Amino acid sequence: MTEQNTTTAPAPEAPEERRGLRAALRWTAAVLVFAAACAGTAYGITRADRTDVPGLSTEADGRWTYPALAKPTLPPGAALPFATDNKDGIHYAGLTQLLLPAPLGSTPDTGLKLEKDSAVTVDTLLEEYEGTARAKMKQGFTDNGLRQIAARGWTTPDGTRTRVYLLRFHASGLADTFTGCGPDMNLSGVNRIETDDAWGKARVAQAAPDPTGVTVLEESVPFGDEQVRAGCVQSGDIQAVILQSRKGGAAAVPLHQAVILQQQLLG
């Protein structure tokens, strides 16, 4: 006698149950995709610069946009300034390569009497100083081995006029003798100039190089029709003088930025 199979087959799912199961699966998949997208977005924000993410950009702090700084080309076999075999900090690159480039959107200063390779004469530099100081400064250049001066100047759309002068001496000890950049500098039309108290914090905030040999100054209030700011960078055999002036007052941030970048170029 054949034994009958008494196992009961499962009842077919109702159409309503199948629709509910499919809907639940679709919602689960959507939630997983959304969670993955959120995680990816969060990772992207933590990895990206704030200015690259819409809505998270920071307000401009007054700095200008400069071209990327390029290291100067040295003659074959020449040592870098302050290398172990060049402790006196002699710069063997051409002065033009060491000059801070003009920021984007600026216009060249046609008032600078530039010669070949951005060179300027001693008399052109001395026009920045009071007439009573010029003869003594000129004699100092003769006595202390000034070799060359190069310059670059520009004006930005806000009316700030910038002049950068690089003075090359025969040795770092001779560059130290330059008296035309510091609290006692006698700039044309400037009654009194003093240390810029904001420079210390700005230098730390912008991760500036070693402050040795750097002085930042501002024309004291009250000033005349325009205000002058000055930055002094002495690096080995080169003395940099950066002057900025603007009618109604010159902002501090552009000068701080220029000083830091010029110091980086001089190594």
C-alpha positions as a printed Julia matrix, in Angstrom:
267×3 Matrix{Float64}:
  0.0     0.0     0.0
  1.58    3.26   -1.07
  2.15    5.83    1.69
  0.67    9.2     0.82
  2.73   12.41    1.32
  0.85   14.47    3.88
  3.16   17.61    3.71
  1.06   20.66    2.96
  2.39   22.94    0.19
  2.78   26.64    1.13
 -0.07   28.81    0.14
  0.69   31.19   -2.69
  1.41   34.8    -1.65
 -1.42   37.18   -2.08
 -0.85   39.93   -4.65
 -1.02   42.53   -1.87
  1.82   40.82    0.06
  4.07   40.66   -3.01
  3.54   44.37   -3.68
  4.35   45.21   -0.06
  7.57   43.19   -0.15
  8.76   44.89   -3.34
  8.0    48.31   -1.9
  9.93   47.54    1.27
 12.94   46.4    -0.75
 12.85   49.57   -2.86
 12.78   51.79    0.26
 15.66   49.88    1.84
 17.78   50.3    -1.29
 16.95   54.01   -1.46
 17.95   54.52    2.17
 21.28   52.75    1.6
 22.03   54.85   -1.5
 21.15   58.07    0.35
 23.35   57.12    3.31
 26.28   56.37    1.0
 25.81   59.68   -0.8
 25.73   61.6     2.48
 28.88   59.88    3.67
 30.65   60.7     0.42
 29.58   64.34    0.6
 30.77   64.65    4.18
 34.12   63.12    3.24
 34.42   65.49    0.31
 33.81   68.54    2.5
 36.41   67.47    5.03
 38.94   66.89    2.25
 38.23   69.98    0.15
 39.38   73.5     0.78
 36.64   75.65    2.26
 36.75   77.97   -0.71
 36.04   75.01   -3.04
 32.71   74.2    -1.42
 29.72   76.44   -2.3
 28.41   78.19    0.8
 31.59   77.65    2.82
 33.85   80.21    1.16
 35.49   82.7     3.49
 35.45   86.45    2.96
 38.5    87.99    1.24
 40.99   89.33    3.75
 42.54   91.88    1.41
 45.36   89.76    0.01
 46.15   90.09   -3.68
 46.43   87.25   -6.18
 50.01   86.75   -7.35
 51.37   84.44  -10.02
 53.01   81.3    -8.66
 56.48   82.13   -7.39
 59.26   80.46   -9.35
 62.67   79.61   -7.95
 65.4    81.5    -9.8
 67.78   79.72  -12.13
 71.31   79.6   -10.78
 74.48   79.59  -12.87
 76.07   76.13  -13.13
 77.82   75.2    -9.9
 76.49   78.18   -7.95
 75.34   77.57   -4.39
 71.98   78.54   -2.97
 71.98   81.46   -0.53
 72.66   80.31    3.05
 73.7    76.82    1.95
 76.52   75.2     3.9
 79.0    76.37    1.28
 77.44   79.84    1.03
 76.89   80.95    4.6
 77.23   84.63    3.75
 74.0    84.39    1.75
 75.31   85.52   -1.6
 72.59   85.46   -4.28
 73.99   84.31   -7.61
 70.7    84.58   -9.52
 69.87   87.64  -11.54
 68.05   90.35   -9.6
 65.14   90.31  -12.03
 64.41   86.7   -11.1
 64.41   87.64   -7.43
 61.97   90.53   -7.8
 58.43   89.99   -6.54
 56.11   89.69   -9.57
 53.18   92.06   -9.94
 49.79   90.74   -8.78
 47.09   89.82  -11.25
 44.91   92.71  -12.37
 47.53   95.38  -11.67
 49.03   97.83  -14.14
 52.77   98.56  -14.46
 54.08  101.72  -12.83
 55.26  103.84  -15.74
 56.81  106.33  -13.32
 59.72  103.98  -12.65
 62.66  104.72  -14.92
 63.55  101.13  -15.72
 66.58  100.24  -17.78
 67.63   96.85  -19.17
 66.72   93.87  -16.97
 64.61   96.07  -14.65
 67.69   97.95  -13.48
 67.34  101.46  -12.05
 69.94  104.07  -11.24
 70.84  105.22   -7.76
 69.22  108.58   -8.56
 65.92  106.86   -9.41
 65.87  105.11   -6.04
 66.82  108.31   -4.23
 63.71  110.04   -5.6
 61.81  108.08   -2.94
 63.7   110.0    -0.22
 63.82  113.6     0.97
 66.31  115.77   -0.85
 68.25  116.45    2.34
 69.02  112.73    2.74
 70.06  111.93   -0.8
 73.68  113.11   -0.84
 74.59  111.14    2.29
 72.84  108.0     1.02
 74.57  108.28   -2.35
 77.96  108.54   -0.7
 77.1   105.53    1.44
 76.41  103.48   -1.66
 79.85  104.38   -3.01
 81.61  103.63    0.26
 79.8   100.36    1.01
 79.97   98.5    -2.26
 76.52   98.81   -3.85
 76.67   96.76   -7.04
 73.22   96.98   -8.62
 69.59   98.03   -8.1
 66.58   96.42   -9.77
 62.98   97.51   -9.38
 59.41   96.66  -10.22
 56.29   98.74   -9.66
 52.54   98.48  -10.19
 49.2   100.01   -9.27
 46.2    97.91   -8.23
 42.57   98.82   -9.04
 42.04  100.22   -5.52
 44.68  102.87   -6.2
 47.52  101.35   -4.15
 50.89  102.06   -5.75
 53.7    99.58   -5.01
 57.42   99.87   -5.67
 59.86   97.04   -4.94
 63.6    97.75   -5.0
 66.34   95.13   -4.64
 69.81   96.44   -3.81
 72.72   94.03   -4.29
 75.92   94.63   -2.32
 79.29   92.86   -2.45
 78.67   91.08    0.88
 76.04   90.71    3.58
 78.09   92.84    5.96
 77.86   95.69    3.46
 74.12   95.28    2.95
 73.76   95.8     6.7
 75.06   99.34    6.29
 72.05  100.48    4.26
 70.19  103.19    6.18
 67.34  103.78    3.76
 64.91  101.28    5.28
 64.0   101.35    8.95
 62.44  103.59   11.62
 64.9   106.37   10.71
 64.28  106.25    6.96
 63.62  109.69    5.51
 61.0   109.1     2.81
 59.83  111.93    0.63
 56.69  113.62    1.96
 56.54  111.45    5.08
 56.65  113.36    8.34
 57.01  110.34   10.65
 57.09  106.58   10.19
 56.8   103.96   12.92
 56.75  100.21   13.45
 53.6    98.45   12.22
 52.24   96.8    15.36
 49.99   94.48   13.32
 52.94   92.83   11.58
 53.77   90.38   14.38
 50.33   88.75   14.36
 50.16   88.81   10.56
 53.52   87.06   10.28
 52.38   84.24   12.57
 48.96   83.93   10.89
 50.51   83.64    7.42
 53.31   81.29    8.54
 55.97   83.74    7.39
 59.63   82.72    7.29
 62.14   83.65   10.0
 61.57   87.34   10.83
 65.31   88.05   11.12
 66.2    90.99    8.91
 62.58   92.06    8.36
 61.05   95.38    9.44
 57.55   96.6     8.58
 56.59  100.24    9.03
 53.64  102.57    8.54
 53.35  106.32    8.22
 52.04  107.75   11.46
 48.63  109.36   11.78
 47.91  112.1    10.9
 49.34  111.83    7.39
 48.82  114.0     4.36
 46.91  113.26    1.16
 48.18  109.68    1.09
 49.68  107.17    3.51
 52.93  105.28    2.95
 53.84  101.83    4.23
 57.3   100.29    3.99
 58.74   96.8     4.24
 62.46   96.08    4.68
 63.96   92.64    4.0
 67.7    92.12    4.36
 68.79   88.72    3.06
 72.49   88.12    2.71
 73.95   90.48    0.15
 70.54   91.87   -0.88
 68.42   94.55    0.73
 64.78   94.75   -0.39
 62.77   97.95    0.03
 59.01   97.65   -0.55
 56.96  100.85   -0.58
 53.18  101.11   -0.85
 51.18  104.32   -0.92
 47.51  105.1    -1.34
 45.37  108.2    -1.17
 43.31  108.27    2.01
 45.23  105.43    3.66
 47.12  102.27    2.64
 45.86   98.89    3.86
 48.26   96.81    5.94
 47.47   93.35    4.51
 48.87   93.88    0.97
 52.19   95.08    2.36
 52.42   92.18    4.82
 51.76   89.79    1.94
 54.35   91.44   -0.31
 57.0    91.32    2.43
 56.4    87.62    3.06
 56.51   86.7    -0.62
 59.6    88.78   -1.3
 61.35   87.16    1.66
 60.48   83.73    0.3
 62.0    84.62   -3.08
 65.21   85.75   -1.44
 65.46   82.47    0.45
